[in-house]
Amino acid sequence: MVKETQEDKIFEQELKGKMGWKCSCSLDIVDNKSSLKTVTCKNCGKTFKTNRETDYCFKCQKKL
């Protein structure tokens, strides 16, 4: 039988933390919120996601 050492437990906690789990004893994955927002272009009506402060898609913004 293999005994779990303190180093193994620390490694497991760090690994689960990097994977986005709430704690080492939880299997629930943290809900990460996206910084992207959905925008509809005022010129052509295309719906796209962006993190920029704009009301126009890339194509229409180039034409302006």
C-alpha positions as CSV (number, residue, x, y, z in Angstrom):
1,M,0.0,0.0,0.0
2,V,1.3,3.4,-1.0
3,K,1.1,6.2,1.6
4,E,0.3,9.7,0.3
5,T,2.9,12.2,1.5
6,Q,2.4,15.8,2.4
7,E,4.2,16.8,-0.9
8,D,1.7,14.8,-2.9
9,K,-1.2,16.6,-1.3
10,I,0.4,20.0,-1.9
11,F,1.1,19.1,-5.5
12,E,-2.5,18.0,-6.0
13,Q,-3.8,21.2,-4.5
14,E,-1.6,23.3,-6.7
15,L,-2.6,21.3,-9.8
16,K,-6.3,21.6,-9.1
17,G,-5.9,25.3,-8.4
18,K,-4.3,25.8,-11.8
19,M,-7.1,23.8,-13.4
20,G,-9.6,26.4,-12.1
21,W,-11.2,24.3,-9.4
22,K,-12.6,26.0,-6.3
23,C,-10.5,24.0,-3.9
24,S,-8.6,20.7,-3.8
25,C,-11.6,18.8,-2.4
26,S,-14.1,20.1,-4.9
27,L,-14.8,18.8,-8.4
28,D,-16.9,21.8,-9.3
29,I,-15.2,23.9,-12.0
30,V,-15.2,27.6,-11.5
31,D,-17.4,29.6,-14.0
32,N,-15.0,31.9,-15.8
33,K,-16.7,35.0,-17.2
34,S,-15.7,36.1,-20.6
35,S,-14.6,39.7,-21.2
36,L,-16.2,39.5,-24.7
37,K,-19.6,41.1,-25.4
38,T,-22.0,40.5,-28.2
39,V,-22.4,43.5,-30.5
40,T,-24.6,44.0,-33.6
41,C,-23.0,46.2,-36.3
42,K,-25.0,49.4,-36.9
43,N,-24.1,49.4,-40.6
44,C,-24.5,45.8,-41.9
45,G,-26.3,44.1,-39.0
46,K,-23.7,41.4,-38.5
47,T,-23.6,40.1,-34.9
48,F,-20.1,39.5,-33.5
49,K,-18.2,39.2,-30.2
50,T,-15.6,41.8,-29.2
51,N,-13.8,43.3,-26.3
52,R,-13.5,46.7,-28.0
53,E,-15.8,49.7,-27.5
54,T,-17.3,49.8,-31.0
55,D,-20.6,49.6,-32.8
56,Y,-19.2,48.5,-36.1
57,C,-17.7,45.2,-37.4
58,F,-14.1,45.2,-38.7
59,K,-15.2,45.4,-42.4
60,C,-17.5,48.3,-41.9
61,Q,-15.1,50.1,-39.6
62,K,-12.4,49.9,-42.4
63,K,-14.9,51.5,-44.8
64,L,-15.6,54.5,-42.5
